[in-house]
Amino acid sequence: MTDETPVQPELEPEEGTKEKGILLLFRFVLVPLIVVGVVVFVIVLFGNIALKEKSVRDYLYDIRSGSKSERWQAAYHLSNLLANPKKNYEDEARKNLPEILEIYKRARGTDPEIRRYLALALGRLKDSRALPALQDSINDEDSQTVIWSIWALGAIGDRTAVPALIDKMESQDEAFRVMSAYALGVIGDEKAIPSLQAHLDDSSAEVSWNSAIALARMNNASGAGILMKMLDRDYLAGFPNMSESSKQELLVNAIKASDRLNDPGLNDLIVKLSKSDPNLTVRDTAIKALQ
């Protein structure tokens, strides 16, 4: 006998062992992979459906048939859709304008949030067919709807809205006067000049500022004195509750309006801002105005 361990002969697999191996491979490797593949496919499929941007028709359907929160959110998203310059949904929205106007009118007194966002959407469409509905809604019960309807009339830019906006300049509501002055400046009809001049000394500084800017847009220098104040950081320091971002916006708008008038006093202030204002956006706007 030897101490060597005898070499064991190679055994041939029993019949059916290969088939069992394939079955195990299929059960424990291939099946899970197939399941994972199906799951991934479903996730991608429904993910793409969820991420697919809705059309104007989709949002109108949601406004008509969704829950209360879904309806106003759909109106909000529709207004944002039309605000995106990279998208081109205006043509589709104009084709559906009669339905938008119908929803807008029916929402009066029941769904103020829908009215607000659809007023924005109508302004962004800039379609004069919306004028009657918007002019009617500047007397709406909801103050926010009134404000955005006034804005929309300015955005559309049709001069037929000017008389109604001039009337709104006499409102007791400061916000209505502010937005009306802004809208009149955007439209640029000289018929509004007397009303805007009358509000240069309005009890509200914001009404006064917007009136001066509106006049400058019409190349009218009546508000130059107000614009000089608006370009003065020391003057703006007298409004401690105004945020820096609001001051920046005010200065930028005042610079752009003053640039139209080519007034020596205003130009000197713009030069000063271009050199020393602490806000880079204000300085850049002033530099561009001087160029």
PLY file of the C-alpha trace (Angstrom):
ply
format ascii 1.0
element vertex 291
property float x
property float y
property float z
element edge 290
property int vertex1
property int vertex2
end_header
0.00 0.00 0.00
1.13 3.47 -0.59
0.47 6.65 1.26
-0.60 8.40 -1.90
-4.16 9.34 -2.13
-5.66 7.52 -5.02
-6.68 9.67 -7.97
-10.43 9.75 -8.23
-11.76 9.09 -11.69
-13.71 11.93 -13.42
-17.37 11.25 -13.15
-19.68 11.76 -16.08
-22.68 13.93 -15.16
-25.81 12.04 -14.51
-28.59 12.32 -17.06
-30.61 15.49 -16.49
-27.92 17.35 -14.50
-27.18 19.75 -17.38
-30.85 20.50 -17.73
-31.09 21.15 -14.00
-28.14 23.55 -14.22
-29.77 25.46 -17.03
-32.99 25.60 -15.04
-31.15 26.95 -12.00
-29.35 29.50 -14.16
-32.68 30.59 -15.63
-34.36 30.70 -12.22
-31.68 32.51 -10.25
-29.97 34.69 -12.88
-32.02 35.25 -15.98
-35.45 35.61 -14.34
-34.32 38.31 -11.91
-32.63 40.15 -14.79
-35.81 40.00 -16.84
-37.86 41.24 -13.87
-35.43 44.11 -13.29
-35.54 44.95 -16.99
-39.33 45.06 -16.99
-39.37 47.24 -13.86
-36.84 49.65 -15.38
-38.88 49.81 -18.59
-42.07 50.61 -16.66
-40.31 53.28 -14.59
-38.82 54.92 -17.69
-42.13 54.70 -19.56
-44.23 56.25 -16.82
-41.43 58.63 -15.86
-41.42 60.02 -19.38
-45.20 60.29 -19.31
-45.02 62.17 -16.01
-42.24 64.44 -17.25
-43.89 65.14 -20.58
-44.99 68.74 -20.62
-48.71 69.23 -20.80
-50.35 71.10 -23.65
-52.71 74.05 -23.40
-55.61 71.64 -23.95
-54.39 69.47 -21.06
-54.36 72.42 -18.69
-57.78 73.61 -19.83
-59.14 70.12 -19.18
-57.66 70.20 -15.66
-59.15 73.63 -15.00
-62.57 72.40 -16.06
-62.64 69.00 -14.39
-60.02 68.90 -11.64
-60.41 69.37 -7.90
-60.34 72.89 -6.49
-56.57 72.84 -5.92
-55.93 71.15 -9.28
-57.95 73.81 -11.10
-56.06 76.84 -9.84
-52.71 75.04 -10.16
-53.53 74.26 -13.80
-54.36 77.93 -14.38
-51.06 78.89 -12.73
-49.06 76.47 -14.90
-50.87 77.67 -18.03
-49.91 81.29 -17.31
-46.29 80.22 -16.74
-46.31 78.19 -19.94
-47.17 81.32 -21.91
-44.52 83.35 -20.08
-41.66 81.13 -21.25
-40.03 82.72 -24.31
-38.30 79.44 -25.19
-41.65 77.68 -25.65
-44.14 78.41 -28.39
-47.59 77.76 -27.03
-49.15 81.07 -28.07
-50.64 79.69 -31.30
-52.30 76.79 -29.50
-53.56 79.12 -26.78
-55.01 81.56 -29.31
-56.88 78.72 -31.00
-58.37 77.90 -27.61
-58.95 81.52 -26.57
-62.78 81.30 -26.69
-62.65 78.46 -24.17
-60.15 80.32 -21.96
-62.44 83.36 -21.95
-65.46 81.22 -21.17
-63.69 79.65 -18.17
-62.46 83.09 -17.11
-65.97 84.54 -17.10
-67.57 81.57 -15.37
-64.99 81.65 -12.57
-66.11 85.12 -11.46
-67.31 85.06 -7.89
-66.44 81.39 -7.41
-62.77 80.79 -8.26
-60.76 84.00 -7.79
-57.40 82.21 -8.05
-58.32 80.86 -11.48
-59.33 84.38 -12.54
-56.02 85.83 -11.36
-53.83 83.38 -13.24
-55.96 83.41 -16.37
-55.77 87.22 -16.38
-51.98 86.82 -16.51
-52.32 84.28 -19.30
-54.59 86.59 -21.31
-52.11 89.45 -20.93
-49.26 87.26 -22.09
-51.22 86.22 -25.16
-51.58 89.89 -26.18
-54.79 89.16 -28.06
-57.27 92.03 -28.35
-60.19 89.57 -28.21
-59.59 89.43 -24.46
-60.08 93.18 -23.99
-63.83 93.18 -23.16
-63.44 90.49 -20.50
-60.41 92.19 -18.95
-61.99 95.64 -18.96
-65.00 94.16 -17.21
-62.81 92.47 -14.60
-61.01 95.65 -13.51
-64.16 96.10 -11.43
-63.98 92.56 -10.04
-64.79 91.78 -6.41
-61.32 90.25 -5.96
-58.64 92.93 -5.69
-55.85 90.68 -7.00
-57.89 89.92 -10.11
-58.32 93.67 -10.62
-54.57 94.27 -10.36
-53.62 91.53 -12.81
-56.40 92.50 -15.21
-55.01 96.05 -15.27
-51.55 94.60 -15.90
-52.95 92.44 -18.71
-54.57 95.45 -20.39
-51.20 97.18 -20.37
-49.48 94.07 -21.74
-51.93 93.82 -24.63
-51.25 97.49 -25.34
-54.55 98.38 -27.02
-55.39 102.06 -26.70
-59.09 101.37 -26.33
-58.30 100.39 -22.72
-56.88 103.84 -21.86
-60.14 105.53 -20.73
-60.87 102.70 -18.28
-57.33 102.87 -16.92
-57.52 106.63 -16.52
-60.68 106.14 -14.48
-58.85 103.56 -12.35
-56.17 106.16 -11.57
-58.79 107.84 -9.38
-59.37 104.73 -7.28
-59.01 104.90 -3.51
-56.96 101.72 -3.71
-53.25 102.57 -3.95
-52.37 99.28 -5.67
-54.91 99.97 -8.42
-53.40 103.41 -9.04
-49.85 102.01 -9.11
-50.70 99.33 -11.67
-52.84 101.70 -13.75
-49.96 104.21 -14.01
-47.66 101.39 -15.05
-50.12 100.08 -17.67
-50.69 103.55 -19.12
-46.94 103.97 -19.50
-46.67 100.65 -21.33
-49.51 101.55 -23.71
-48.03 105.00 -24.29
-51.16 106.90 -25.33
-50.67 110.64 -24.85
-54.31 110.98 -23.77
-53.14 109.67 -20.40
-50.59 112.48 -19.85
-52.89 114.85 -17.89
-53.94 112.07 -15.52
-50.35 110.95 -14.98
-49.19 114.52 -14.39
-51.94 114.97 -11.80
-50.57 111.99 -9.87
-46.95 113.11 -9.73
-47.75 114.43 -6.25
-49.89 111.46 -5.29
-50.04 110.59 -1.60
-48.41 107.28 -2.54
-44.75 107.47 -3.52
-45.16 104.38 -5.71
-47.96 106.01 -7.70
-45.79 109.09 -8.11
-42.80 107.01 -9.25
-44.81 105.00 -11.76
-46.45 108.14 -13.12
-43.04 109.76 -13.69
-41.73 106.66 -15.44
-44.89 106.42 -17.58
-44.52 110.04 -18.66
-40.86 109.54 -19.54
-41.84 106.57 -21.71
-43.91 109.05 -23.70
-40.89 111.40 -23.89
-42.63 113.78 -21.50
-40.30 115.42 -18.96
-43.01 116.48 -16.50
-41.80 113.92 -14.00
-38.07 114.72 -14.28
-37.99 116.06 -10.72
-39.42 112.78 -9.42
-36.93 110.78 -11.48
-34.06 112.78 -9.95
-35.25 111.72 -6.51
-35.52 108.11 -7.64
-31.90 108.18 -8.82
-30.69 109.49 -5.45
-29.58 106.86 -2.95
-29.97 109.32 -0.08
-33.61 109.83 -1.01
-34.22 106.08 -1.17
-32.63 105.70 2.27
-35.74 107.47 3.56
-37.71 104.29 2.83
-36.27 101.89 5.45
-38.91 99.26 4.80
-37.96 98.97 1.13
-35.74 95.97 0.43
-32.47 96.33 -1.46
-33.87 94.29 -4.35
-36.81 96.71 -4.61
-34.43 99.68 -4.57
-32.36 98.03 -7.29
-35.45 97.52 -9.44
-36.56 101.11 -8.86
-33.14 102.50 -9.79
-32.92 100.36 -12.92
-36.37 101.48 -14.10
-35.60 105.12 -13.29
-32.33 104.96 -15.26
-34.06 103.47 -18.30
-36.84 106.05 -18.15
-34.42 108.97 -17.64
-32.33 107.85 -20.58
-35.25 108.72 -22.88
-35.30 112.36 -21.81
-31.63 113.33 -22.28
-31.93 115.76 -19.38
-28.54 117.15 -18.16
-29.45 116.82 -14.50
-30.64 113.26 -14.92
-27.58 112.39 -17.00
-25.27 113.63 -14.23
-26.98 111.35 -11.74
-26.69 108.41 -14.13
-22.96 109.10 -14.50
-22.62 109.08 -10.70
-24.44 105.76 -10.43
-22.29 104.24 -13.17
-19.14 105.01 -11.18
-20.01 104.51 -7.55
-23.28 102.66 -6.94
-22.69 99.61 -4.72
-25.06 97.48 -6.77
-23.42 95.99 -9.87
-26.72 95.67 -11.76
-27.48 99.35 -11.21
-23.98 100.34 -12.32
-24.18 98.16 -15.42
-27.59 99.62 -16.36
-26.22 103.14 -15.92
-23.15 102.37 -18.07
-25.33 100.97 -20.85
-27.60 104.03 -20.68
-24.62 106.34 -21.09
-23.36 104.35 -24.07
0 1
1 2
2 3
3 4
4 5
5 6
6 7
7 8
8 9
9 10
10 11
11 12
12 13
13 14
14 15
15 16
16 17
17 18
18 19
19 20
20 21
21 22
22 23
23 24
24 25
25 26
26 27
27 28
28 29
29 30
30 31
31 32
32 33
33 34
34 35
35 36
36 37
37 38
38 39
39 40
40 41
41 42
42 43
43 44
44 45
45 46
46 47
47 48
48 49
49 50
50 51
51 52
52 53
53 54
54 55
55 56
56 57
57 58
58 59
59 60
60 61
61 62
62 63
63 64
64 65
65 66
66 67
67 68
68 69
69 70
70 71
71 72
72 73
73 74
74 75
75 76
76 77
77 78
78 79
79 80
80 81
81 82
82 83
83 84
84 85
85 86
86 87
87 88
88 89
89 90
90 91
91 92
92 93
93 94
94 95
95 96
96 97
97 98
98 99
99 100
100 101
101 102
102 103
103 104
104 105
105 106
106 107
107 108
108 109
109 110
110 111
111 112
112 113
113 114
114 115
115 116
116 117
117 118
118 119
119 120
120 121
121 122
122 123
123 124
124 125
125 126
126 127
127 128
128 129
129 130
130 131
131 132
132 133
133 134
134 135
135 136
136 137
137 138
138 139
139 140
140 141
141 142
142 143
143 144
144 145
145 146
146 147
147 148
148 149
149 150
150 151
151 152
152 153
153 154
154 155
155 156
156 157
157 158
158 159
159 160
160 161
161 162
162 163
163 164
164 165
165 166
166 167
167 168
168 169
169 170
170 171
171 172
172 173
173 174
174 175
175 176
176 177
177 178
178 179
179 180
180 181
181 182
182 183
183 184
184 185
185 186
186 187
187 188
188 189
189 190
190 191
191 192
192 193
193 194
194 195
195 196
196 197
197 198
198 199
199 200
200 201
201 202
202 203
203 204
204 205
205 206
206 207
207 208
208 209
209 210
210 211
211 212
212 213
213 214
214 215
215 216
216 217
217 218
218 219
219 220
220 221
221 222
222 223
223 224
224 225
225 226
226 227
227 228
228 229
229 230
230 231
231 232
232 233
233 234
234 235
235 236
236 237
237 238
238 239
239 240
240 241
241 242
242 243
243 244
244 245
245 246
246 247
247 248
248 249
249 250
250 251
251 252
252 253
253 254
254 255
255 256
256 257
257 258
258 259
259 260
260 261
261 262
262 263
263 264
264 265
265 266
266 267
267 268
268 269
269 270
270 271
271 272
272 273
273 274
274 275
275 276
276 277
277 278
278 279
279 280
280 281
281 282
282 283
283 284
284 285
285 286
286 287
287 288
288 289
289 290
